[in-house]
Amino acid sequence: FFFQASNPGQFENDSDVLWQRGHVPETIVCHGRVGINTDAPDEALVVCGNAKIMGRVMHPSDSRAKENIREVDTNEQLRRITQMRLVEYDYKPEFASVMGIKNT
């Protein structure tokens, strides 16, 4: 994905309306999907290729986003696990093909 900005918040193609300055200084907001090395992103951000991250990646399961982390009663948790519905599945061929999954 490539765009050129001559002035912050101003872009030089027809899809410019999707981009605007963010409320936080030095940010840009895209109201739509963004694809890097793809012209058909099917999620908010799709990167086809490697991504190099020079900072942190935060995710809701990241321990840095949590507090009051404590051990649980193992016997109680094992009882809960026995009540879970466990499944096996195969990916649909059309999904596997698009995602580059060989073993479905």
N, C-alpha and C positions, 0 to 999 in steps of 0.2 A: 504494500500500500504506500502510495507516495502522494504528498500534496506539497504545494509550494505556497509560502506565505510571504507576501511583500510587506505587509503590516500585520502585527498580531491581531488575530480575529478576522482577518480578511483573506479569503482563499480564491484561487483562480480556476474554479471549475463549476459546473452546473449544480453539484451537490453541496455547494457552500452553505445552504440553509441548514444543513444538519450540524454544522459546527458553530460554536459561539465561544466567547470568552467566559471563563469560569468565574465564580464569585471570589475564589482564592487567587491572589496574585500569581502570575506565570502559569495559569492553567487554561486548558482548552477542553470544552465539553462537546462530545458527539452525541446527538440524539438519533441513534440508529445503531446498526451493526458495523463493526470494523473488521476488515480482513487484511492480514499481512501475508503476502504470497498467495492470495486467493481473491477472486472477484465475486465469490458466492458464500460469504460467511453466514452460517446458520445459527450462530450464537452472538452474544454481545461482543465478544472478541474471539477471533479465530486466528491462530498463528500456525501456518504450515511451514515448519522448519524449526530450527533450534531457537531458543530464546535465552539471552544472557541477561541476568538480573544482577545489578551491582548494589542492590539494597535489600530490604526485607520483603518477604511475601507474607502477608498476614491472611489467615484463614480462620473461620470460626472454631476449628478444632485445634488451633495453635494454643499451646499452654500459656503463651504470653498474653492471650486475650481472656484468660480465666483467673478466678481466684477461688479460695476455699476448696482446693483440690485435696481430696482425702481418700484413704483406702476404704473399700466397701466390704461387707460381709460376703465372703466367697460362697458359702453354702446357699445364701439367698440368691445370689446372682446365678449360680448354676441351676437352681430351681426355675428361675425366670427363663434361662436359655432353653430348658427342656420344653417350655411352652411356646417357643418361637416357631414360626413356619419357615423351614429351610427349603430352598428350591435349587434346582439346576436349570440352566437355560442355554439356548443357542441364539446367537445374534441373527437377526434377519439378514439375508444375503445382501440386500440393497444398502443396509446400514453398514455392514462390515466392509463392503466395497468402498463406500465413501470415506470411511474412517481409516482405511488401509489395514484392517484386521485380517490376518491370514487364517488363523485358527478360530473358527466361529463356535 
